[in-house]
Amino acid sequence: MTAFLDTLRALVGAAHCLTDPADTAPYLTDWRGRYRGRARAVVLPGTAEQVAAVVRACVAARCAIVPQGGNTGLCGGATPRADEGDCIVLNLSRLRQIRRVDAANNAITVEAGLTLAEVQAAALAVDRLFPLSLASEGSCEVGGVVSTNAGGVQVLRYGNTRELLLGLEVVLPDGALWNGLRALRKDNTGYDLKHLFIGAEGTLGIVTAASFKLFPRPRTVVTAWLGVASPAAAVALLSRLRGVAGDRVTAFELISRPALELVLQHIPGARDPLAAPQPWYVLVELSDTLTIDLAGILEAELAAALADGQVADGTVAASQTQAAALWSLRENISEAQKREGVSIKHDISVPVSAIPEFLDRAGAALESAYPGVRIIAFGHLGDGNLHYNLSRPQHGENAAFIARTPEVGQIVHDQVHALEGSISAEHGIGQLKRSVLPRYKSPLELALMGQIKTSLDPHGLFNPGKVL
C-alpha cells in the first residue's frame, strides 16, 4: 500500500494526496451526514491528464475509485461505502479551467471542478445565459451535475443537464482519456457516447470537462409568489399561464405550507410574503429576451385567476431584491429541513397532470400507516418533479420512524410507480436507492445496464456499490 500511495503522490503532488484522517474526513461524509465511508486516500488531481494517470495507477493496483465533485449529493453517490475501505476518493475540484466561451456558437466548455454559479457568471460576462440553476449552485460542481443529470428550477423551459449538454471529456475505466467536447448541435456519426455518462454517477467514467449550450440573456424577468388552495389549482394555473405566455414561463415551483413554515422557523430574515397563510404556494417566473411588459401580462392573468378562484392571494416582486427574497424562501427549504432534523427524503417525478393524484394517494396511505406523519412537499411542478420528505417529530417518535425508511419508501415509491413515474427525478440512485431499484426497473433494463457496466468497467473499480 505504501508503494501505491507513493505513486499517487508522485502523480499529483504530496499536498494533493491526503491520508491524514483530519484531512480526509470532509470528503468521506455526505452533505446530509447520512453516509460515512472509508478510503485509503483522497486524491485531488489538477488536470484531466492527471486524472487519467491516477486511474491507470488504480487499475494496476486493483484499487476502486469514488469520483467526487462538490459533495453536495443527497443519495450518497459521491461517498465511499463504510464497508469498502480499499478505494480512493478522486475529487475533481481542482479542475477549474474555463476552456472556451463561444458566444457566436452559444456554447461554453468548462472543467469539472467549476461550480454552476461560476459557469453562470462566465456566460453572463458575454451577455449569455447558462440556465441550469439549483439551490446548491454555489457549491455543486460541473462533474457532479453531469453525473447525476441534475435538473433544477428552469427545466420547464430549458431542459435538464442532458438537454443542455453538447459534449464531454471523460476518463474511462482503463485510464484512456476520451475527448468528445465537440460543441455541435448536429453530429450524426454513430452512437452518441456522451449519453452513457450523463446520469451514470461515475460508474462508467469520470467527467473531466463538459461543453454546454448557452442562451440569449433575458432582458425582462417577473417573479410572483401566489397562494393556491390545492395542487390541482396549481396545475390548472400552470396550464393557464403557459397558454398565455408559452415558453416565457421559465419556472413554476410548488411549495406546501409546512415547507414554508420550516423556512420561516429556521432561516434568519425569512418573511411570509402573504398576509394570511395558504395551504399551498406557487413561485412563478416569466422571462423574455425582449423588453416587454411581462408584469402586465402576468398581473392581468392573475386578476382573472383570482376572479375564477384559481388563486387565493399573491404578490408580484417589484424589484430584483424582492424577487431574490421570494426565491430564497424556495431555495432554503432543504437547509431548513437539515436544521430541523433527519427526514426520509424522496425525489420523485410523475406526469404533471398526476401530481394532485399522487399527493392525495401517497398522503392517505402514509397517514393510514403512520398517523401524524409530517409531509414536506415542494419542487418543480412545471416538470413533474417533487421533493417529498417525511418525518414524525411529535412525542419523540422521529427516530423510530426513520428506522422504518424501507417500508415508508416503498409506500411512496409504489404510488409513484402506479402513476408511471420515477423514484429518482434528479438526485440519482447512489447508495440510497440502489437496493430498491430492482422493484421498479424491469429485469431487462437492469440486465442491459449491467452489460454496459461490465463492458466499460470489467474490474468494477468505478464507484462500486452505487446505482447497480
C-alpha positions in Angstrom: 0.0 0.0 0.0 2.9 2.4 0.7 4.2 2.0 -2.8 0.8 2.7 -4.3 0.4 5.8 -2.2 3.9 7.0 -3.2 2.8 6.5 -6.8 -0.3 8.7 -6.3 1.8 11.4 -4.6 4.3 11.4 -7.5 1.4 11.9 -9.9 -0.5 14.7 -8.3 2.0 16.1 -5.7 2.1 15.2 -2.0 -0.1 18.1 -1.0 -2.9 16.7 -3.1 -2.8 13.2 -1.9 -4.5 13.3 1.6 -4.2 10.4 4.0 -4.4 12.0 7.4 -7.9 11.4 9.0 -8.3 15.0 9.8 -7.7 16.0 6.2 -9.8 13.2 4.6 -12.8 13.5 7.0 -14.7 16.2 5.0 -14.5 14.0 1.8 -15.8 10.8 3.5 -19.1 12.2 4.7 -22.0 13.3 2.5 -23.8 16.7 2.8 -26.7 15.3 4.8 -24.4 13.4 7.2 -26.2 10.2 6.4 -23.3 8.3 4.9 -19.7 8.0 6.2 -17.2 5.9 4.4 -13.6 4.8 4.4 -10.8 5.3 1.8 -7.0 4.8 1.5 -6.6 8.4 0.4 -8.3 11.4 -1.1 -6.6 12.4 -4.3 -7.1 15.8 -6.0 -5.6 15.9 -9.5 -5.2 19.2 -11.2 -5.6 18.2 -14.9 -7.5 15.7 -17.0 -4.2 14.0 -17.8 -3.5 13.6 -14.1 -7.0 12.0 -13.6 -6.2 9.5 -16.3 -2.8 8.7 -14.8 -4.4 8.2 -11.3 -7.0 5.9 -12.9 -4.2 3.8 -14.6 -2.4 3.5 -11.3 -5.6 2.4 -9.5 -6.3 -0.2 -12.2 -2.8 -1.6 -11.8 -3.3 -1.8 -8.0 -6.9 -3.0 -8.4 -8.0 -0.1 -6.1 -11.5 1.2 -6.5 -12.3 4.8 -7.3 -15.1 7.0 -5.9 -15.4 10.2 -8.1 -16.4 13.3 -6.2 -17.1 16.9 -7.0 -18.7 19.5 -4.6 -20.0 16.7 -2.4 -23.5 18.2 -2.3 -25.4 15.0 -3.4 -28.3 13.6 -1.4 -28.1 9.9 -2.2 -24.6 9.0 -1.1 -23.4 8.6 -4.7 -20.1 10.5 -4.1 -19.3 9.0 -0.7 -17.3 5.8 -0.3 -19.1 2.9 1.4 -18.5 2.2 5.1 -17.7 -1.5 4.2 -15.4 -0.6 1.4 -12.1 0.9 2.6 -10.0 -0.4 -0.3 -10.6 2.6 -2.5 -9.6 6.2 -3.1 -11.8 9.3 -3.3 -10.9 11.1 -6.6 -12.0 14.7 -6.0 -12.2 16.8 -9.2 -12.4 20.3 -7.5 -9.0 21.4 -8.8 -10.1 21.1 -12.4 -11.2 24.7 -12.7 -10.4 26.0 -16.2 -12.9 27.7 -18.5 -11.5 26.3 -21.7 -13.7 28.2 -24.2 -16.6 30.6 -24.3 -18.0 30.9 -27.8 -20.8 33.4 -27.8 -21.5 33.2 -31.5 -22.0 29.4 -31.2 -23.9 29.8 -27.9 -21.6 27.3 -26.2 -19.2 27.1 -23.2 -16.6 24.5 -22.4 -15.6 24.2 -18.7 -13.7 21.7 -16.5 -15.4 19.5 -13.9 -14.5 21.4 -10.8 -16.2 24.7 -11.6 -19.4 25.4 -9.7 -22.6 26.1 -11.5 -22.5 29.7 -10.3 -19.1 30.2 -11.9 -20.4 28.8 -15.2 -23.4 31.1 -15.0 -21.1 34.1 -14.3 -18.8 33.2 -17.3 -21.9 33.1 -19.5 -23.2 36.4 -18.2 -19.8 38.0 -19.0 -20.5 37.5 -22.7 -24.2 38.5 -22.3 -25.5 34.9 -22.4 -27.5 32.7 -20.1 -26.5 29.3 -18.7 -29.9 28.3 -17.4 -29.0 25.3 -15.1 -29.9 26.6 -11.7 -30.0 24.7 -8.3 -30.2 25.8 -4.7 -26.6 24.4 -4.3 -25.3 26.2 -7.4 -22.6 28.0 -5.4 -21.0 24.7 -4.3 -22.2 21.9 -6.6 -19.7 21.3 -9.5 -20.0 20.5 -13.2 -18.8 16.9 -12.9 -21.4 16.0 -10.3 -24.1 17.9 -12.2 -23.4 15.8 -15.3 -23.1 12.6 -13.4 -26.5 13.0 -11.8 -28.2 14.6 -14.7 -29.2 17.5 -12.5 -32.4 19.4 -13.2 -33.2 22.5 -11.1 -35.8 25.2 -11.4 -35.7 26.0 -15.1 -36.1 22.6 -16.6 -39.6 23.6 -17.6 -38.2 26.0 -20.3 -34.6 24.9 -20.9 -34.4 21.2 -20.0 -32.2 19.3 -17.6 -28.5 18.7 -17.9 -28.8 16.0 -20.6 -30.7 18.5 -22.8 -28.2 21.3 -22.2 -25.0 19.2 -22.8 -23.2 19.3 -26.2 -20.1 17.3 -25.4 -18.0 15.6 -22.8 -14.4 14.8 -21.9 -14.2 11.6 -19.9 -11.6 9.3 -18.3 -12.6 5.7 -18.9 -12.1 2.8 -16.5 -8.9 1.7 -18.3 -7.4 5.2 -17.9 -8.0 6.3 -21.5 -9.0 10.0 -22.0 -11.9 10.4 -24.4 -12.3 13.8 -25.9 -15.9 14.3 -27.0 -16.1 18.0 -26.5 -17.4 18.9 -29.9 -19.9 21.8 -29.3 -22.2 20.8 -32.2 -26.0 20.7 -32.4 -25.8 18.1 -35.2 -23.4 15.2 -35.2 -24.9 12.1 -36.6 -21.8 9.9 -36.8 -22.9 6.8 -34.9 -23.6 6.2 -31.2 -23.8 9.4 -29.2 -21.4 8.2 -26.5 -21.8 11.2 -24.1 -25.2 9.9 -23.1 -23.6 6.9 -21.5 -22.0 9.1 -18.8 -24.8 11.6 -18.1 -26.6 10.4 -15.0 -24.3 7.4 -14.6 -23.0 8.7 -11.2 -19.3 8.0 -12.1 -19.9 4.2 -12.5 -18.9 4.2 -16.2 -16.4 7.1 -16.5 -15.1 10.2 -14.8 -16.2 13.5 -16.3 -13.3 16.0 -16.6 -14.9 18.7 -18.8 -18.2 19.5 -20.5 -19.5 21.7 -23.3 -22.9 23.2 -22.6 -25.4 25.2 -24.6 -25.8 28.9 -23.8 -28.9 31.1 -24.5 -29.6 34.7 -25.1 -29.8 36.6 -21.8 -33.4 37.5 -20.7 -34.0 41.3 -20.6 -37.3 41.1 -18.7 -37.9 38.9 -15.7 -41.0 38.9 -13.5 -41.4 36.9 -10.3 -44.6 36.2 -8.3 -45.5 34.3 -5.1 -49.1 33.0 -5.2 -51.3 31.3 -2.7 -53.5 28.4 -4.0 -56.0 26.1 -2.4 -54.6 22.8 -3.8 -52.1 21.2 -6.1 -54.9 20.7 -8.6 -55.4 24.5 -8.6 -51.6 24.9 -9.2 -51.7 22.5 -12.2 -54.6 24.4 -13.7 -52.8 27.7 -13.2 -49.7 26.4 -14.9 -51.8 25.4 -17.9 -53.4 28.8 -17.9 -50.2 30.7 -17.8 -48.5 28.6 -20.4 -51.5 29.1 -22.7 -51.0 32.9 -22.4 -47.2 33.2 -22.1 -45.9 29.9 -23.7 -42.2 29.3 -23.1 -41.9 32.6 -21.3 -42.9 30.6 -18.2 -39.4 29.8 -17.0 -40.1 28.3 -13.6 -43.1 27.1 -11.7 -42.4 25.8 -8.2 -44.9 24.3 -5.8 -44.4 24.8 -2.0 -46.6 23.4 0.7 -47.4 25.5 3.8 -45.4 23.1 6.1 -42.3 23.6 3.9 -42.6 27.4 4.1 -43.1 27.2 7.9 -39.8 25.4 8.3 -38.0 28.2 6.4 -39.7 30.8 8.5 -38.6 29.0 11.6 -35.0 28.2 10.8 -33.7 30.7 8.2 -32.9 34.2 9.7 -34.6 37.0 7.9 -37.2 34.9 6.2 -40.6 36.6 5.9 -44.0 35.3 4.9 -44.9 37.1 1.6 -48.6 37.0 2.1 -50.8 38.4 4.9 -52.7 35.1 5.5 -51.4 31.6 5.4 -52.4 29.5 2.4 -52.3 25.6 2.2 -50.1 25.7 -1.0 -48.0 28.3 -2.8 -46.6 28.7 -6.3 -43.4 30.6 -7.1 -43.6 31.5 -10.8 -41.1 33.2 -13.0 -41.7 34.6 -16.5 -38.8 35.9 -18.7 -38.2 37.1 -22.2 -35.2 38.4 -24.2 -37.4 41.3 -25.4 -38.2 44.3 -23.3 -41.9 43.8 -22.9 -44.5 44.3 -20.2 -44.4 40.7 -18.7 -45.5 42.1 -15.4 -48.7 43.5 -17.0 -49.3 40.2 -18.8 -48.9 38.2 -15.6 -50.9 40.6 -13.4 -53.8 40.6 -15.9 -53.9 36.8 -16.0 -53.6 36.6 -12.2 -56.6 39.0 -11.8 -58.6 36.7 -13.9 -57.4 33.7 -11.9 -58.3 35.4 -8.7 -61.8 36.1 -10.0 -62.1 32.4 -11.0 -60.9 31.2 -7.6 -57.7 29.6 -9.0 -55.6 31.9 -6.9 -56.4 33.0 -3.4 -53.7 35.7 -2.9 -50.4 36.7 -4.3 -47.6 39.3 -4.7 -45.6 40.3 -7.7 -42.0 41.3 -7.0 -41.4 45.0 -7.7 -37.6 44.7 -7.8 -34.8 42.2 -8.1 -34.3 42.4 -4.4 -37.9 41.3 -3.8 -37.6 38.6 -6.4 -34.4 37.3 -4.7 -36.2 37.2 -1.3 -39.0 35.1 -2.8 -36.6 32.7 -4.4 -34.7 32.5 -1.1 -37.8 31.0 0.5 -37.9 28.3 -2.0 -34.1 27.6 -2.1 -33.7 27.4 1.6 -36.2 24.6 2.2 -33.5 21.9 2.1 -31.3 23.9 4.5 -34.2 24.5 6.9 -35.0 20.8 6.9 -31.4 20.0 7.7 -31.6 22.3 10.7 -34.9 20.8 11.8 -33.6 17.2 11.8 -33.5 14.0 10.0 -36.2 13.2 7.5 -36.9 10.5 4.9 -36.3 12.2 1.6 -37.9 11.3 -1.8 -37.1 12.8 -5.2 -39.8 11.6 -7.4 -41.4 12.5 -10.8 -44.8 11.8 -12.2 -46.7 13.3 -15.2 -47.6 16.9 -14.3 -51.3 16.1 -14.6 -50.8 13.3 -12.0 -49.2 15.3 -9.2 -52.5 16.0 -7.4 -53.4 12.3 -7.5 -50.0 11.3 -6.3 -50.2 13.7 -3.3 -53.7 12.6 -2.4 -52.9 8.8 -2.7 -49.5 8.9 -1.0 -50.7 11.2 1.8 -53.6 9.0 2.6 -51.5 5.8 2.5 -48.9 7.3 4.8 -51.4 8.7 7.2 -53.1 5.3 7.5 -49.8 3.6 8.2 -48.2 6.3 10.3 -50.7 8.6 11.9 -49.4 12.1 12.4 -46.7 11.9 9.7 -45.4 15.3 8.7 -45.1 15.7 4.9 -42.8 18.4 3.5 -43.7 18.6 -0.2 -42.2 21.0 -2.6 -40.5 21.1 -6.0 -40.6 21.7 -9.7 -44.3 21.2 -10.5 -43.7 22.5 -14.0 -41.7 19.4 -15.0 -43.5 16.9 -12.6 -40.6 16.6 -10.1 -41.5 16.8 -6.4 -39.3 16.5 -3.3 -41.4 14.6 -0.9 -39.9 14.4 2.6 -41.3 12.8 5.7 -40.8 12.9 9.4 -42.8 12.1 12.6 -41.4 14.6 15.2 -44.2 14.6 17.7 -43.7 12.8 21.0 -40.1 11.9 20.2 -41.2 9.4 17.5 -38.9 10.5 14.7 -36.0 8.1 15.4 -38.3 5.1 15.3 -40.0 6.5 12.1 -36.6 7.0 10.4 -35.7 3.4 11.2 -38.7 2.3 9.1 -37.3 4.0 6.0 -37.5 1.0 3.7 -41.2 0.4 4.5 -42.0 4.2 4.3 -40.1 4.4 1.0 -42.0 1.5 -0.5 -45.3 3.2 0.2 -44.2 6.3 -1.6 -42.4 4.6 -4.5 -45.3 2.2 -5.1 -47.6 5.1 -5.6 -45.1 6.8 -8.0 -44.7 3.6 -10.0 -48.5 3.1 -10.2 -48.7 6.5 -11.9 -45.9 5.7 -14.3 -43.4 7.9 -12.5 -39.8 7.6 -11.5 -38.3 7.1 -8.0 -35.4 9.4 -8.8 -36.1 12.6 -10.8 -32.8 14.5 -10.4 -30.8 13.3 -7.3 -29.7 9.9 -8.7 -29.6 6.4 -7.1 -26.3 6.4 -5.3 -26.3 4.2 -2.2 -29.7 5.4 -1.0 -31.9 3.7 -3.7 -29.7 1.0 -5.1 -31.5 -1.8 -3.2 -35.0 -0.7 -4.2 -34.2 0.0 -7.9 -34.9 -3.7 -9.0 -38.5 -3.3 -7.7 -39.2 -0.6 -10.3 -36.8 -1.3 -13.1 -37.5 -4.3 -15.4 -35.1 -7.2 -15.4 -34.3 -6.4 -19.0 -33.4 -2.8 -18.2 -31.2 -3.9 -15.3 -29.5 -6.6 -17.4 -28.7 -4.1 -20.1 -27.3 -1.6 -17.6 -25.2 -4.4 -16.1 -23.9 -5.4 -19.6 -22.8 -1.8 -20.2 -21.1 -1.6 -16.8 -19.2 -4.8 -17.4 -18.2 -3.8 -20.9 -16.7 -0.5 -19.8 -15.5 -1.4 -16.3 -14.8 -5.1 -16.2 -13.0 -4.9 -12.9 -15.8 -3.0 -11.2 -13.5 -0.3 -9.9 -15.6 2.8 -10.8 -17.8 3.9 -7.9 -18.6 0.4 -6.7 -21.8 -0.2 -4.8 -23.6 2.7 -6.5 -26.6 2.5 -8.9 -26.3 -1.2 -9.6 
